[in-house]
């Protein structure tokens, strides 16, 4: 890596960190509008368990309703699901709808 490349990498690093922080804050703020609301899981991304198999718990979440109890700093919704599950919702990959 040349000196110029090192200098450019150094200059970009703070900007990338700031962009990541801003994105995290935006996600958390948008997720906070769901606090205390009833939601239905329309689709949960098929996450893999530690053995590399599709997590069946995620597959079974389609159509399950619950109440949003908290939002973490990554913008994930932590829900008290009616079926007793403790899976969090990631708004960037999972799909939900509000239950009126």
C-alpha positions as CSV (number, residue, x, y, z in Angstrom):
1,X,0.0,0.0,0.0
2,X,1.4,3.4,-1.0
3,X,1.5,6.4,1.3
4,X,-1.3,8.0,-0.7
5,X,-3.5,4.9,-0.3
6,X,-2.8,4.8,3.4
7,X,-3.7,8.5,3.7
8,X,-6.9,8.1,1.7
9,X,-7.9,5.1,3.9
10,X,-7.2,7.1,7.0
11,X,-9.4,10.0,5.7
12,X,-12.3,7.6,4.8
13,X,-12.3,5.8,8.1
14,X,-14.0,8.5,10.2
15,X,-16.5,9.2,7.4
16,X,-17.5,5.5,7.2
17,X,-17.8,5.3,11.0
18,X,-20.0,8.4,11.0
19,X,-22.2,6.9,8.3
20,X,-22.6,3.7,10.2
21,X,-23.5,5.6,13.4
22,X,-26.1,7.7,11.5
23,X,-27.6,4.6,9.9
24,X,-27.8,2.9,13.4
25,X,-29.5,6.0,14.8
26,X,-32.0,6.2,11.9
27,X,-32.9,2.5,12.3
28,X,-33.4,2.8,16.0
29,X,-35.6,5.9,15.6
30,X,-37.8,4.3,12.9
31,X,-38.1,1.2,15.0
32,X,-39.2,3.1,18.1
33,X,-42.5,3.9,16.4
34,X,-43.4,0.3,16.9
35,X,-42.9,0.3,20.7
36,X,-46.0,-1.0,22.5
37,X,-47.7,-1.8,19.2
38,X,-49.1,-5.1,18.1
39,X,-47.5,-6.6,15.0
40,X,-47.8,-9.7,12.8
41,X,-44.8,-11.4,11.3
42,X,-45.4,-11.6,7.6
43,X,-42.0,-13.0,6.8
44,X,-38.9,-13.8,8.8
45,X,-35.6,-14.3,7.0
46,X,-34.7,-18.0,7.2
47,X,-31.8,-17.7,9.6
48,X,-29.4,-20.6,10.0
49,X,-28.7,-22.3,13.3
50,X,-25.2,-23.2,14.6
51,X,-25.2,-26.4,12.6
52,X,-25.9,-24.6,9.3
53,X,-29.5,-25.8,9.0
54,X,-32.4,-23.5,8.4
55,X,-33.8,-22.3,11.8
56,X,-37.3,-23.9,11.9
57,X,-38.4,-21.4,14.6
58,X,-37.9,-18.6,12.1
59,X,-39.9,-20.5,9.5
60,X,-42.8,-21.0,11.9
61,X,-43.1,-17.3,12.7
62,X,-45.1,-16.4,9.6
63,X,-48.5,-15.1,10.7
64,X,-47.7,-15.0,14.5
65,X,-48.6,-11.8,16.3
66,X,-47.0,-10.2,19.3
67,X,-46.4,-6.9,21.1
68,X,-43.2,-4.9,20.7
69,X,-41.5,-4.5,24.1
70,X,-38.2,-2.8,23.2
71,X,-35.8,-1.7,20.5
72,X,-32.1,-2.3,20.8
73,X,-29.3,-0.1,19.5
74,X,-29.1,-2.1,16.3
75,X,-32.8,-1.2,15.5
76,X,-34.1,-4.7,16.2
77,X,-37.6,-5.1,17.6
78,X,-37.8,-7.3,20.7
79,X,-41.3,-8.8,20.8
80,X,-43.4,-10.7,23.2
81,X,-44.8,-13.2,20.7
82,X,-48.1,-14.9,21.3
83,X,-46.5,-18.3,20.7
84,X,-43.9,-17.7,23.4
85,X,-41.0,-17.2,20.9
86,X,-38.2,-14.8,21.7
87,X,-36.9,-14.1,18.2
88,X,-36.2,-10.5,17.4
89,X,-37.3,-8.7,14.3
90,X,-34.7,-7.2,12.0
91,X,-36.5,-4.5,10.0
92,X,-33.9,-4.6,7.2
93,X,-34.7,-8.2,6.3
94,X,-37.9,-9.3,8.1
95,X,-41.4,-8.1,7.0
96,X,-44.1,-7.2,9.5
97,X,-47.5,-5.5,9.6
98,X,-49.3,-3.6,12.2
99,X,-52.3,-5.2,13.8
100,X,-55.1,-2.8,14.4
